[in-house]
Structures are given as structure tokens and as C-alpha cells.
Amino acid sequence: MRYRMKQKLLSLGQDFTIEDEEGNGVYKVDGRAISIGAKYSFQDMGGQELAFIAQKVFSLRKRYQIFRQGEMAAEVIRSFSWLAFLGSDRLTIDVPGPDDYSVQGSFFRREYRFTRGGQQVAEVSRKFFSLSDSYGIDISDGEDQVLILASAVVIDHLCDTDEARDND
């Protein structure tokens, strides 16, 4: 399934809409404008919360927890890598059990891949859509669509905070 993720330009928090290939709204993400650490509510178009993302503020590495129905479904952990200086970022999505996701590529350019068990299961790329304020997320059938899309929201937040820090 291919999705298009667009950040809403005029919003108090960091809000997103996620559309299918035909441009139909499928999900919306409500970023909390005032909070300690990043917080996002991942919802269907009817406003029902499907996942909640919260940044773990007091941690040596950047960590974000993704909750479903009050239970932690995954933890997104940014890895430190010397390859980041060469434009290659990495992170791990730790899910219960042995099926963790690994994400690698250029987060800043929105060109990266999700793998699990050595197999590519999703790709994020601006090449899917020509608009500069959006990018495509192509997810293999049978994969956890909401978890991968919520993780892409985390990566977008990481890029924005890195960019803001670099401009200070």
C-alpha cells in the first residue's frame, strides 16, 4: 500500500494528513503544541486514536514510545552511527518479540527503508510524489501499516529537531 504524508503548514502543533494513492484521507496526526517532549495522536479520519506517540525525554539516546490502547507497542530508538556524518541515518523499532524493524537511509532527505529479518518491508521516498511538502510511504502487504506510518512521523520529528538545532 502506498501512502502520501503531508505536514499541515498552518497548525499550532506538528500536524499531518496521510492519504492513499488516490488522495483520499486515511489518517491524521495531531501533534501537541505545548508539551514536555514530542507527543502525537495518530487517528483515523473519524478522530479515533489508533496510536499515541510520546518522546522519552530523559534518555541518553533519542527514544519515542508508540502506544496502542494504553499498551506500549514499540519503542523507536535512534542509533548513533559514524555513517550519519556521511548522510546515512539508522534507527531501530523495538517491538515485543523477535521481529524488530531496522530503518536506514537519509532521514533528512526522506529517503529510507524499513527492513525486518533482512527483508525490505517499507520504503519512504520523495520520488513517489512530486510535491516538495509531501513524500510517499510504500508498505508491503501484511505489515503493520499504522506502526510504520507512526514511525515515519517520529523520523520526521527527529529531522525537524535536528534541523532546528543546526540552525541555532
Secondary structure, DSSP 4 states (H G I P E B T S, - for coil): -EEEEEE-SS-SS--EEEEETTS-EEEEEEE-SS-SS-EEEEEETTS-EEEEEEEESS-SS-EEEEEETTEEEEEEEEPP-GGGGGT-EEEEEE-SSS--EEEEEETTTTEEEEEETTEEEEEEEGGG---TTEEEEEE-TTS-HHHHHHHHHHHHHHHHHHHHHHT-
